[in-house]
Amino acid sequence: MARARILVVDDDPDMQDVMALTLELGGYEVSRASNGQQALERVEEGMPDLILLDMRMPVMDGWTFAAELRRRHASAAPIVVCTAAEDARRRAREVDAAGCLSKPFELEELLRVVESMLPRWRNAEPRP
């Protein structure tokens, strides 16, 4: 059975490592990007099933990435905003994200949020 593909977009390499390792141990296929521009490149290589998105990054921030993703792909993967901002929910609404995760977070919380976003994936047609 295919594993759900998750794109982790964060400019903090330590945060990327922790999130990726946790997700890989949870059985997910993970790709990474350090900014919105790299994330768009990863999406062009293959649409992930879920995107975990930091908002404040160099080169291209999360707001610009989300807008460009939707401009290029009508049926883009759901986005979960992962931010240290005081109001993570507001940031998520700003980019029409499916969910949010406030940093710092517990690893179990990361897995719960990811699991809550993926039932749609399990019932959908497999992606190439």
N, CA, C and O atoms as CSV, one atom per row, in Angstrom:
chain,resi,resn,atom,element,x,y,z
A,1,MET,N,N,0.839,-1.180,0.000
A,1,MET,CA,C,0.000,0.000,0.000
A,1,MET,C,C,0.884,1.243,0.000
A,1,MET,O,O,1.893,1.295,0.703
A,2,ALA,N,N,0.508,2.221,-0.776
A,2,ALA,CA,C,1.267,3.461,-0.865
A,2,ALA,C,C,1.180,4.227,0.447
A,2,ALA,O,O,0.166,4.181,1.143
A,3,ARG,N,N,2.252,4.928,0.772
A,3,ARG,CA,C,2.273,5.760,1.976
A,3,ARG,C,C,1.888,7.182,1.608
A,3,ARG,O,O,2.196,7.654,0.514
A,4,ALA,N,N,1.222,7.852,2.514
A,4,ALA,CA,C,0.865,9.250,2.290
A,4,ALA,C,C,2.143,10.073,2.200
A,4,ALA,O,O,3.095,9.856,2.949
A,5,ARG,N,N,2.146,11.030,1.261
A,5,ARG,CA,C,3.312,11.888,1.039
A,5,ARG,C,C,3.087,13.255,1.680
A,5,ARG,O,O,2.082,13.922,1.435
A,6,ILE,N,N,4.044,13.647,2.501
A,6,ILE,CA,C,3.936,14.910,3.226
A,6,ILE,C,C,5.132,15.784,2.878
A,6,ILE,O,O,6.277,15.331,2.886
A,7,LEU,N,N,4.844,17.038,2.573
A,7,LEU,CA,C,5.886,18.030,2.304
A,7,LEU,C,C,6.029,18.918,3.529
A,7,LEU,O,O,5.073,19.576,3.940
A,8,VAL,N,N,7.239,18.938,4.121
A,8,VAL,CA,C,7.545,19.779,5.268
A,8,VAL,C,C,8.283,21.010,4.746
A,8,VAL,O,O,9.354,20.895,4.150
A,9,VAL,N,N,7.702,22.191,4.974
A,9,VAL,CA,C,8.282,23.440,4.494
A,9,VAL,C,C,8.624,24.305,5.707
A,9,VAL,O,O,7.737,24.867,6.350
A,10,ASP,N,N,9.924,24.406,6.014
A,10,ASP,CA,C,10.367,25.180,7.174
A,10,ASP,C,C,11.817,25.573,6.962
A,10,ASP,O,O,12.624,24.754,6.521
A,11,ASP,N,N,12.159,26.823,7.271
A,11,ASP,CA,C,13.527,27.286,7.075
A,11,ASP,C,C,14.456,26.899,8.220
A,11,ASP,O,O,15.666,27.097,8.115
A,12,ASP,N,N,13.924,26.354,9.303
A,12,ASP,CA,C,14.738,25.907,10.433
A,12,ASP,C,C,15.120,24.438,10.211
A,12,ASP,O,O,14.258,23.562,10.278
A,13,PRO,N,N,16.412,24.159,9.946
A,13,PRO,CA,C,16.803,22.778,9.645
A,13,PRO,C,C,16.547,21.818,10.802
A,13,PRO,O,O,16.233,20.650,10.572
A,14,ASP,N,N,16.674,22.289,12.041
A,14,ASP,CA,C,16.402,21.411,13.181
A,14,ASP,C,C,14.922,21.052,13.247
A,14,ASP,O,O,14.573,19.900,13.507
A,15,MET,N,N,14.058,22.025,13.014
A,15,MET,CA,C,12.614,21.759,13.005
A,15,MET,C,C,12.266,20.804,11.870
A,15,MET,O,O,11.476,19.877,12.049
A,16,GLN,N,N,12.853,21.035,10.714
A,16,GLN,CA,C,12.637,20.134,9.566
A,16,GLN,C,C,13.026,18.706,9.927
A,16,GLN,O,O,12.281,17.763,9.658
A,17,ASP,N,N,14.207,18.554,10.544
A,17,ASP,CA,C,14.699,17.222,10.912
A,17,ASP,C,C,13.754,16.520,11.880
A,17,ASP,O,O,13.411,15.355,11.681
A,18,VAL,N,N,13.336,17.222,12.922
A,18,VAL,CA,C,12.451,16.628,13.929
A,18,VAL,C,C,11.114,16.226,13.306
A,18,VAL,O,O,10.616,15.126,13.544
A,19,MET,N,N,10.544,17.122,12.511
A,19,MET,CA,C,9.256,16.817,11.891
A,19,MET,C,C,9.388,15.649,10.921
A,19,MET,O,O,8.568,14.731,10.934
A,20,ALA,N,N,10.416,15.682,10.083
A,20,ALA,CA,C,10.598,14.619,9.081
A,20,ALA,C,C,10.819,13.266,9.751
A,20,ALA,O,O,10.205,12.275,9.357
A,21,LEU,N,N,11.682,13.215,10.752
A,21,LEU,CA,C,11.955,11.945,11.435
A,21,LEU,C,C,10.692,11.403,12.104
A,21,LEU,O,O,10.396,10.211,12.010
A,22,THR,N,N,9.958,12.275,12.772
A,22,THR,CA,C,8.718,11.854,13.433
A,22,THR,C,C,7.731,11.286,12.415
A,22,THR,O,O,7.128,10.236,12.640
A,23,LEU,N,N,7.576,11.982,11.310
A,23,LEU,CA,C,6.634,11.531,10.280
A,23,LEU,C,C,7.097,10.242,9.612
A,23,LEU,O,O,6.286,9.353,9.352
A,24,GLU,N,N,8.391,10.135,9.333
A,24,GLU,CA,C,8.920,8.903,8.724
A,24,GLU,C,C,8.725,7.714,9.657
A,24,GLU,O,O,8.344,6.631,9.212
A,25,LEU,N,N,8.984,7.911,10.953
A,25,LEU,CA,C,8.749,6.837,11.921
A,25,LEU,C,C,7.267,6.500,12.025
A,25,LEU,O,O,6.902,5.380,12.382
A,26,GLY,N,N,6.419,7.472,11.713
A,26,GLY,CA,C,4.975,7.253,11.697
A,26,GLY,C,C,4.475,6.601,10.416
A,26,GLY,O,O,3.276,6.368,10.266
A,27,GLY,N,N,5.382,6.304,9.492
A,27,GLY,CA,C,5.015,5.587,8.275
A,27,GLY,C,C,4.741,6.453,7.060
A,27,GLY,O,O,4.211,5.965,6.062
A,28,TYR,N,N,5.093,7.728,7.127
A,28,TYR,CA,C,4.835,8.637,6.009
A,28,TYR,C,C,6.079,8.817,5.147
A,28,TYR,O,O,7.209,8.676,5.614
A,29,GLU,N,N,5.842,9.127,3.894
A,29,GLU,CA,C,6.917,9.499,2.969
A,29,GLU,C,C,7.057,11.021,3.057
A,29,GLU,O,O,6.077,11.744,2.880
A,30,VAL,N,N,8.264,11.507,3.328
A,30,VAL,CA,C,8.457,12.938,3.590
A,30,VAL,C,C,9.426,13.541,2.588
A,30,VAL,O,O,10.476,12.971,2.290
A,31,SER,N,N,9.051,14.712,2.071
A,31,SER,CA,C,9.988,15.536,1.316
A,31,SER,C,C,10.075,16.865,2.047
A,31,SER,O,O,9.202,17.209,2.844
A,32,ARG,N,N,11.155,17.617,1.763
A,32,ARG,CA,C,11.423,18.836,2.516
A,32,ARG,C,C,11.722,20.008,1.605
A,32,ARG,O,O,12.170,19.850,0.470
A,33,ALA,N,N,11.455,21.204,2.146
A,33,ALA,CA,C,11.814,22.446,1.467
A,33,ALA,C,C,12.107,23.485,2.547
A,33,ALA,O,O,11.497,23.479,3.616
A,34,SER,N,N,13.050,24.375,2.246
A,34,SER,CA,C,13.457,25.397,3.219
A,34,SER,C,C,12.786,26.743,3.001
A,34,SER,O,O,12.949,27.660,3.806
A,35,ASN,N,N,12.028,26.864,1.910
A,35,ASN,CA,C,11.301,28.102,1.631
A,35,ASN,C,C,10.205,27.799,0.617
A,35,ASN,O,O,10.116,26.691,0.087
A,36,GLY,N,N,9.387,28.790,0.362
A,36,GLY,CA,C,8.265,28.595,-0.545
A,36,GLY,C,C,8.668,28.256,-1.970
A,36,GLY,O,O,7.995,27.470,-2.636
A,37,GLN,N,N,9.761,28.843,-2.441
A,37,GLN,CA,C,10.216,28.557,-3.807
A,37,GLN,C,C,10.620,27.084,-3.946
A,37,GLN,O,O,10.235,26.419,-4.908
A,38,GLN,N,N,11.396,26.579,-2.982
A,38,GLN,CA,C,11.755,25.159,-3.007
A,38,GLN,C,C,10.514,24.280,-2.892
A,38,GLN,O,O,10.433,23.226,-3.522
A,39,ALA,N,N,9.559,24.714,-2.096
A,39,ALA,CA,C,8.328,23.938,-1.937
A,39,ALA,C,C,7.570,23.827,-3.256
A,39,ALA,O,O,7.050,22.761,-3.587
A,40,LEU,N,N,7.507,24.920,-4.007
A,40,LEU,CA,C,6.861,24.861,-5.323
A,40,LEU,C,C,7.582,23.885,-6.239
A,40,LEU,O,O,6.945,23.168,-7.011
A,41,GLU,N,N,8.904,23.853,-6.158
A,41,GLU,CA,C,9.681,22.899,-6.962
A,41,GLU,C,C,9.351,21.469,-6.561
A,41,GLU,O,O,9.210,20.605,-7.427
A,42,ARG,N,N,9.226,21.202,-5.256
A,42,ARG,CA,C,8.876,19.847,-4.795
A,42,ARG,C,C,7.483,19.465,-5.281
A,42,ARG,O,O,7.251,18.322,-5.677
A,43,VAL,N,N,6.564,20.411,-5.250
A,43,VAL,CA,C,5.201,20.145,-5.716
A,43,VAL,C,C,5.207,19.797,-7.200
A,43,VAL,O,O,4.475,18.906,-7.631
A,44,GLU,N,N,6.023,20.489,-7.980
A,44,GLU,CA,C,6.106,20.193,-9.415
A,44,GLU,C,C,6.658,18.788,-9.658
A,44,GLU,O,O,6.337,18.167,-10.671
A,45,GLU,N,N,7.478,18.285,-8.746
A,45,GLU,CA,C,8.008,16.918,-8.855
A,45,GLU,C,C,6.928,15.886,-8.550
A,45,GLU,O,O,7.014,14.744,-9.000
A,46,GLY,N,N,5.926,16.279,-7.798
A,46,GLY,CA,C,4.827,15.389,-7.442
A,46,GLY,C,C,4.018,15.996,-6.311
A,46,GLY,O,O,4.567,16.345,-5.266
A,47,MET,N,N,2.720,16.122,-6.516
A,47,MET,CA,C,1.850,16.738,-5.510
A,47,MET,C,C,1.824,15.876,-4.249
A,47,MET,O,O,1.493,14.692,-4.315
A,48,PRO,N,N,2.167,16.459,-3.110
A,48,PRO,CA,C,2.073,15.701,-1.859
A,48,PRO,C,C,0.614,15.539,-1.447
A,48,PRO,O,O,-0.277,16.153,-2.034
A,49,ASP,N,N,0.379,14.716,-0.443
A,49,ASP,CA,C,-0.969,14.521,0.077
A,49,ASP,C,C,-1.303,15.544,1.158
A,49,ASP,O,O,-2.471,15.778,1.468
A,50,LEU,N,N,-0.252,16.155,1.732
A,50,LEU,CA,C,-0.420,17.144,2.784
A,50,LEU,C,C,0.827,18.024,2.818
A,50,LEU,O,O,1.938,17.543,2.594
A,51,ILE,N,N,0.640,19.317,3.099
A,51,ILE,CA,C,1.762,20.253,3.202
A,51,ILE,C,C,1.754,20.865,4.594
A,51,ILE,O,O,0.754,21.441,5.022
A,52,LEU,N,N,2.882,20.735,5.304
A,52,LEU,CA,C,3.083,21.373,6.605
A,52,LEU,C,C,3.914,22.617,6.347
A,52,LEU,O,O,5.076,22.514,5.954
A,53,LEU,N,N,3.334,23.792,6.562
A,53,LEU,CA,C,3.906,25.041,6.083
A,53,LEU,C,C,4.213,26.036,7.186
A,53,LEU,O,O,3.321,26.453,7.925
A,54,ASP,N,N,5.487,26.418,7.295
A,54,ASP,CA,C,5.894,27.548,8.129
A,54,ASP,C,C,5.505,28.809,7.360
A,54,ASP,O,O,5.386,28.773,6.135
A,55,MET,N,N,5.310,29.900,8.053
A,55,MET,CA,C,4.862,31.116,7.377
A,55,MET,C,C,5.992,32.105,7.099
A,55,MET,O,O,6.051,32.688,6.016
A,56,ARG,N,N,6.864,32.294,8.038
A,56,ARG,CA,C,7.939,33.283,7.884
A,56,ARG,C,C,9.225,32.583,7.469
A,56,ARG,O,O,9.889,31.930,8.275
A,57,MET,N,N,9.561,32.736,6.183
A,57,MET,CA,C,10.753,32.115,5.620
A,57,MET,C,C,11.388,33.079,4.629
A,57,MET,O,O,10.710,33.951,4.084
A,58,PRO,N,N,12.691,32.924,4.393
A,58,PRO,CA,C,13.338,33.749,3.368
A,58,PRO,C,C,12.946,33.286,1.967
A,58,PRO,O,O,12.317,32.239,1.810
A,59,VAL,N,N,13.305,34.041,0.980
A,59,VAL,CA,C,13.096,33.764,-0.446
A,59,VAL,C,C,11.618,33.873,-0.825
A,59,VAL,O,O,11.242,34.753,-1.600
A,60,MET,N,N,10.776,32.985,-0.282
A,60,MET,CA,C,9.331,33.053,-0.506
A,60,MET,C,C,8.643,32.599,0.772
A,60,MET,O,O,8.856,31.476,1.230
A,61,ASP,N,N,7.814,33.471,1.353
A,61,ASP,CA,C,7.146,33.137,2.615
A,61,ASP,C,C,5.931,32.237,2.376
A,61,ASP,O,O,5.568,31.937,1.238
A,62,GLY,N,N,5.319,31.820,3.476
A,62,GLY,CA,C,4.183,30.911,3.396
A,62,GLY,C,C,2.964,31.502,2.714
A,62,GLY,O,O,2.245,30.789,2.014
A,63,TRP,N,N,2.715,32.801,2.906
A,63,TRP,CA,C,1.567,33.446,2.265
A,63,TRP,C,C,1.709,33.408,0.736
A,63,TRP,O,O,0.768,33.067,0.020
A,64,THR,N,N,2.900,33.765,0.259
A,64,THR,CA,C,3.150,33.783,-1.185
A,64,THR,C,C,3.109,32.372,-1.758
A,64,THR,O,O,2.557,32.148,-2.835
A,65,PHE,N,N,3.695,31.422,-1.033
A,65,PHE,CA,C,3.663,30.031,-1.480
A,65,PHE,C,C,2.230,29.541,-1.646
A,65,PHE,O,O,1.878,28.980,-2.683
A,66,ALA,N,N,1.402,29.753,-0.623
A,66,ALA,CA,C,0.015,29.259,-0.668
A,66,ALA,C,C,-0.743,29.868,-1.837
A,66,ALA,O,O,-1.478,29.168,-2.534
A,67,ALA,N,N,-0.571,31.158,-2.056
A,67,ALA,CA,C,-1.259,31.815,-3.174
A,67,ALA,C,C,-0.785,31.254,-4.513
A,67,ALA,O,O,-1.596,30.990,-5.401
A,68,GLU,N,N,0.508,31.074,-4.653
A,68,GLU,CA,C,1.058,30.560,-5.913
A,68,GLU,C,C,0.668,29.096,-6.125
A,68,GLU,O,O,0.377,28.695,-7.251
A,69,LEU,N,N,0.659,28.307,-5.072
A,69,LEU,CA,C,0.235,26.906,-5.166
A,69,LEU,C,C,-1.182,26.826,-5.713
A,69,LEU,O,O,-1.452,26.044,-6.625
A,70,ARG,N,N,-2.075,27.614,-5.175
A,70,ARG,CA,C,-3.477,27.586,-5.618
A,70,ARG,C,C,-3.645,28.160,-7.014
A,70,ARG,O,O,-4.531,27.740,-7.759
A,71,ARG,N,N,-2.806,29.113,-7.368
A,71,ARG,CA,C,-2.869,29.670,-8.726
A,71,ARG,C,C,-2.467,28.612,-9.745
A,71,ARG,O,O,-3.073,28.509,-10.811
A,72,ARG,N,N,-1.452,27.832,-9.418
A,72,ARG,CA,C,-0.940,26.819,-10.353
A,72,ARG,C,C,-1.732,25.526,-10.351
A,72,ARG,O,O,-1.819,24.850,-11.377
A,73,HIS,N,N,-2.308,25.176,-9.217
A,73,HIS,CA,C,-2.956,23.861,-9.064
A,73,HIS,C,C,-4.332,24.032,-8.444
A,73,HIS,O,O,-4.451,24.373,-7.267
A,74,ALA,N,N,-5.350,23.799,-9.218
A,74,ALA,CA,C,-6.720,23.959,-8.728
A,74,ALA,C,C,-7.021,22.997,-7.579
A,74,ALA,O,O,-7.698,23.369,-6.620
A,75,SER,N,N,-6.529,21.783,-7.669
A,75,SER,CA,C,-6.780,20.803,-6.605
A,75,SER,C,C,-5.467,20.501,-5.888
A,75,SER,O,O,-4.906,19.412,-6.014
A,76,ALA,N,N,-5.002,21.473,-5.148
A,76,ALA,CA,C,-3.753,21.328,-4.416
A,76,ALA,C,C,-3.970,20.552,-3.118
A,76,ALA,O,O,-5.098,20.406,-2.647
A,77,ALA,N,N,-2.884,20.063,-2.558
A,77,ALA,CA,C,-2.917,19.358,-1.283
A,77,ALA,C,C,-3.368,20.301,-0.169
A,77,ALA,O,O,-3.145,21.509,-0.246
A,78,PRO,N,N,-4.001,19.751,0.861
A,78,PRO,CA,C,-4.349,20.600,2.001
A,78,PRO,C,C,-3.085,21.094,2.701
A,78,PRO,O,O,-2.052,20.425,2.700
A,79,ILE,N,N,-3.192,22.270,3.292
A,79,ILE,CA,C,-2.080,22.895,4.006
A,79,ILE,C,C,-2.402,22.937,5.491
A,79,ILE,O,O,-3.518,23.272,5.888
A,80,VAL,N,N,-1.402,22.588,6.311
A,80,VAL,CA,C,-1.461,22.812,7.745
A,80,VAL,C,C,-0.374,23.828,8.058
A,80,VAL,O,O,0.807,23.577,7.821
A,81,VAL,N,N,-0.777,24.973,8.592
A,81,VAL,CA,C,0.178,26.013,8.962
A,81,VAL,C,C,0.836,25.633,10.279
A,81,VAL,O,O,0.155,25.335,11.260
A,82,CYS,N,N,2.166,25.645,10.294
A,82,CYS,CA,C,2.961,25.367,11.494
A,82,CYS,C,C,3.752,26.629,11.798
A,82,CYS,O,O,4.725,26.938,11.109
A,83,THR,N,N,3.339,27.354,12.824
A,83,THR,CA,C,3.957,28.649,13.069
A,83,THR,C,C,4.098,28.946,14.555
A,83,THR,O,O,3.328,28.467,15.387
A,84,ALA,N,N,5.101,29.745,14.854
A,84,ALA,CA,C,5.307,30.204,16.229
A,84,ALA,C,C,4.539,31.493,16.493
A,84,ALA,O,O,4.612,32.039,17.594
A,85,ALA,N,N,3.819,31.976,15.522
A,85,ALA,CA,C,3.043,33.208,15.675
A,85,ALA,C,C,2.023,33.040,16.795
A,85,ALA,O,O,1.545,31.937,17.058
A,86,GLU,N,N,1.702,34.143,17.444
A,86,GLU,CA,C,0.746,34.109,18.554
A,86,GLU,C,C,-0.597,33.534,18.144
A,86,GLU,O,O,-1.208,32.779,18.902
A,87,ASP,N,N,-1.052,33.876,16.976
A,87,ASP,CA,C,-2.370,33.441,16.544
A,87,ASP,C,C,-2.266,32.537,15.316
A,87,ASP,O,O,-2.484,32.979,14.188
A,88,ALA,N,N,-1.932,31.274,15.547
A,88,ALA,CA,C,-1.754,30.325,14.447
A,88,ALA,C,C,-3.039,30.144,13.651
A,88,ALA,O,O,-2.993,30.003,12.429
A,89,ARG,N,N,-4.178,30.145,14.321
A,89,ARG,CA,C,-5.450,29.975,13.612
A,89,ARG,C,C,-5.690,31.104,12.618
A,89,ARG,O,O,-6.161,30.877,11.504
A,90,ARG,N,N,-5.359,32.320,13.033
A,90,ARG,CA,C,-5.538,33.457,12.119
A,90,ARG,C,C,-4.630,33.308,10.908
A,90,ARG,O,O,-5.058,33.553,9.779
A,91,ARG,N,N,-3.388,32.912,11.128
A,91,ARG,CA,C,-2.456,32.692,10.016
A,91,ARG,C,C,-3.010,31.629,9.071
A,91,ARG,O,O,-2.918,31.766,7.851
A,92,ALA,N,N,-3.581,30.574,9.640
A,92,ALA,CA,C,-4.157,29.504,8.824
A,92,ALA,C,C,-5.321,30.027,7.985
A,92,ALA,O,O,-5.439,29.691,6.807
A,93,ARG,N,N,-6.175,30.842,8.585
A,93,ARG,CA,C,-7.301,31.420,7.833
A,93,ARG,C,C,-6.813,32.318,6.704
A,93,ARG,O,O,-7.419,32.362,5.633
A,94,GLU,N,N,-5.712,33.036,6.945
A,94,GLU,CA,C,-5.188,33.954,5.932
A,94,GLU,C,C,-4.809,33.237,4.639
A,94,GLU,O,O,-4.876,33.825,3.559
A,95,VAL,N,N,-4.412,31.970,4.743
A,95,VAL,CA,C,-4.015,31.223,3.545
A,95,VAL,C,C,-5.004,30.094,3.232
A,95,VAL,O,O,-4.705,29.212,2.427
A,96,ASP,N,N,-6.176,30.122,3.865
A,96,ASP,CA,C,-7.207,29.115,3.648
A,96,ASP,C,C,-6.670,27.704,3.907
A,96,ASP,O,O,-6.927,26.772,3.145
A,97,ALA,N,N,-5.916,27.574,5.008
A,97,ALA,CA,C,-5.332,26.274,5.368
A,97,ALA,C,C,-6.392,25.372,5.990
A,97,ALA,O,O,-7.379,25.849,6.551
A,98,ALA,N,N,-6.176,24.079,5.885
A,98,ALA,CA,C,-7.090,23.093,6.450
A,98,ALA,C,C,-6.918,22.971,7.962
A,98,ALA,O,O,-7.825,22.512,8.655
A,99,GLY,N,N,-5.750,23.383,8.478
A,99,GLY,CA,C,-5.493,23.266,9.901
A,99,GLY,C,C,-4.273,24.067,10.304
A,99,GLY,O,O,-3.616,24.692,9.473
A,100,CYS,N,N,-3.979,24.037,11.607
A,100,CYS,CA,C,-2.813,24.755,12.097
A,100,CYS,C,C,-2.203,24.011,13.271
A,100,CYS,O,O,-2.857,23.202,13.929
A,101,LEU,N,N,-0.954,24.301,13.511
A,101,LEU,CA,C,-0.189,23.698,14.591
A,101,LEU,C,C,0.715,24.788,15.141
A,101,LEU,O,O,1.564,25.314,14.421
A,102,SER,N,N,0.541,25.131,16.414
A,102,SER,CA,C,1.326,26.203,17.030
A,102,SER,C,C,2.654,25.657,17.552
A,102,SER,O,O,2.690,24.670,18.287
A,103,LYS,N,N,3.746,26.320,17.157
A,103,LYS,CA,C,5.066,25.954,17.672
A,103,LYS,C,C,5.276,26.660,19.006
A,103,LYS,O,O,4.846,27.803,19.162
A,104,PRO,N,N,5.917,26.019,19.961
A,104,PRO,CA,C,6.378,24.634,19.924
A,104,PRO,C,C,5.204,23.664,20.124
A,104,PRO,O,O,4.202,24.009,20.751
A,105,PHE,N,N,5.342,22.466,19.589
A,105,PHE,CA,C,4.298,21.464,19.721
A,105,PHE,C,C,4.928,20.133,20.123
A,105,PHE,O,O,6.121,19.903,19.923
A,106,GLU,N,N,4.106,19.275,20.686
A,106,GLU,CA,C,4.540,17.919,21.033
A,106,GLU,C,C,4.491,17.065,19.770
A,106,GLU,O,O,3.654,17.290,18.896
A,107,LEU,N,N,5.382,16.093,19.677
A,107,LEU,CA,C,5.439,15.243,18.486
A,107,LEU,C,C,4.142,14.452,18.301
A,107,LEU,O,O,3.715,14.204,17.173
A,108,GLU,N,N,3.523,14.062,19.407
A,108,GLU,CA,C,2.247,13.352,19.317
A,108,GLU,C,C,1.175,14.253,18.702
A,108,GLU,O,O,0.311,13.791,17.957
A,109,GLU,N,N,1.247,15.540,19.026
A,109,GLU,CA,C,0.291,16.492,18.450
A,109,GLU,C,C,0.486,16.605,16.942
A,109,GLU,O,O,-0.488,16.669,16.193
A,110,LEU,N,N,1.740,16.631,16.496
A,110,LEU,CA,C,2.036,16.655,15.061
A,110,LEU,C,C,1.385,15.456,14.380
A,110,LEU,O,O,0.713,15.612,13.361
A,111,LEU,N,N,1.578,14.276,14.928
A,111,LEU,CA,C,1.011,13.066,14.322
A,111,LEU,C,C,-0.523,13.097,14.343
A,111,LEU,O,O,-1.164,12.666,13.384
A,112,ARG,N,N,-1.108,13.601,15.424
A,112,ARG,CA,C,-2.581,13.693,15.489
A,112,ARG,C,C,-3.125,14.625,14.415
A,112,ARG,O,O,-4.114,14.307,13.755
A,113,VAL,N,N,-2.487,15.763,14.241
A,113,VAL,CA,C,-2.949,16.716,13.229
A,113,VAL,C,C,-2.821,16.110,11.833
A,113,VAL,O,O,-3.738,16.217,11.019
A,114,VAL,N,N,-1.698,15.481,11.564
A,114,VAL,CA,C,-1.496,14.845,10.252
A,114,VAL,C,C,-2.544,13.774,10.025
A,114,VAL,O,O,-3.156,13.730,8.958
A,115,GLU,N,N,-2.765,12.909,11.005
A,115,GLU,CA,C,-3.769,11.855,10.876
A,115,GLU,C,C,-5.162,12.432,10.618
A,115,GLU,O,O,-5.936,11.874,9.840
A,116,SER,N,N,-5.474,13.543,11.266
A,116,SER,CA,C,-6.804,14.134,11.100
A,116,SER,C,C,-7.000,14.702,9.699
A,116,SER,O,O,-8.137,14.845,9.250
A,117,MET,N,N,-5.921,15.025,9.005
A,117,MET,CA,C,-6.008,15.592,7.658
A,117,MET,C,C,-6.035,14.513,6.584
A,117,MET,O,O,-6.425,14.789,5.449
A,118,LEU,N,N,-5.632,13.302,6.915
A,118,LEU,CA,C,-5.442,12.289,5.876
A,118,LEU,C,C,-6.593,11.328,5.607
A,118,LEU,O,O,-6.494,10.568,4.644
A,119,PRO,N,N,-7.673,11.299,6.375
A,119,PRO,CA,C,-8.762,10.392,5.990
A,119,PRO,C,C,-9.242,10.633,4.569
A,119,PRO,O,O,-9.622,9.694,3.869
A,120,ARG,N,N,-9.226,11.896,4.140
A,120,ARG,CA,C,-9.620,12.198,2.756
A,120,ARG,C,C,-8.683,11.504,1.782
A,120,ARG,O,O,-9.111,11.002,0.743
A,121,TRP,N,N,-7.397,11.480,2.128
A,121,TRP,CA,C,-6.404,10.847,1.265
A,121,TRP,C,C,-6.652,9.360,1.144
A,121,TRP,O,O,-6.567,8.799,0.052
A,122,ARG,N,N,-6.960,8.719,2.260
A,122,ARG,CA,C,-7.170,7.267,2.250
A,122,ARG,C,C,-8.328,6.853,1.367
A,122,ARG,O,O,-8.318,5.767,0.787
A,123,ASN,N,N,-9.335,7.724,1.264
A,123,ASN,CA,C,-10.522,7.399,0.488
A,123,ASN,C,C,-10.459,7.887,-0.953
A,123,ASN,O,O,-11.359,7.616,-1.749
A,124,ALA,N,N,-9.399,8.603,-1.280
A,124,ALA,CA,C,-9.263,9.150,-2.630
A,124,ALA,C,C,-8.533,8.153,-3.529
A,124,ALA,O,O,-7.969,7.157,-3.076
A,125,GLU,N,N,-8.570,8.465,-4.812
A,125,GLU,CA,C,-7.812,7.672,-5.776
A,125,GLU,C,C,-6.317,7.858,-5.513
A,125,GLU,O,O,-5.888,8.966,-5.192
A,126,PRO,N,N,-5.516,6.800,-5.642
A,126,PRO,CA,C,-4.077,6.951,-5.439
A,126,PRO,C,C,-3.476,7.907,-6.468
A,126,PRO,O,O,-3.875,7.923,-7.632
A,127,ARG,N,N,-2.525,8.688,-6.018
A,127,ARG,CA,C,-1.841,9.619,-6.923
A,127,ARG,C,C,-0.660,8.927,-7.557
A,127,ARG,O,O,-0.052,8.054,-6.939
A,128,PRO,N,N,-0.319,9.302,-8.794
A,128,PRO,CA,C,0.829,8.663,-9.452
A,128,PRO,C,C,2.141,9.022,-8.782
A,128,PRO,O,O,3.200,8.567,-9.214
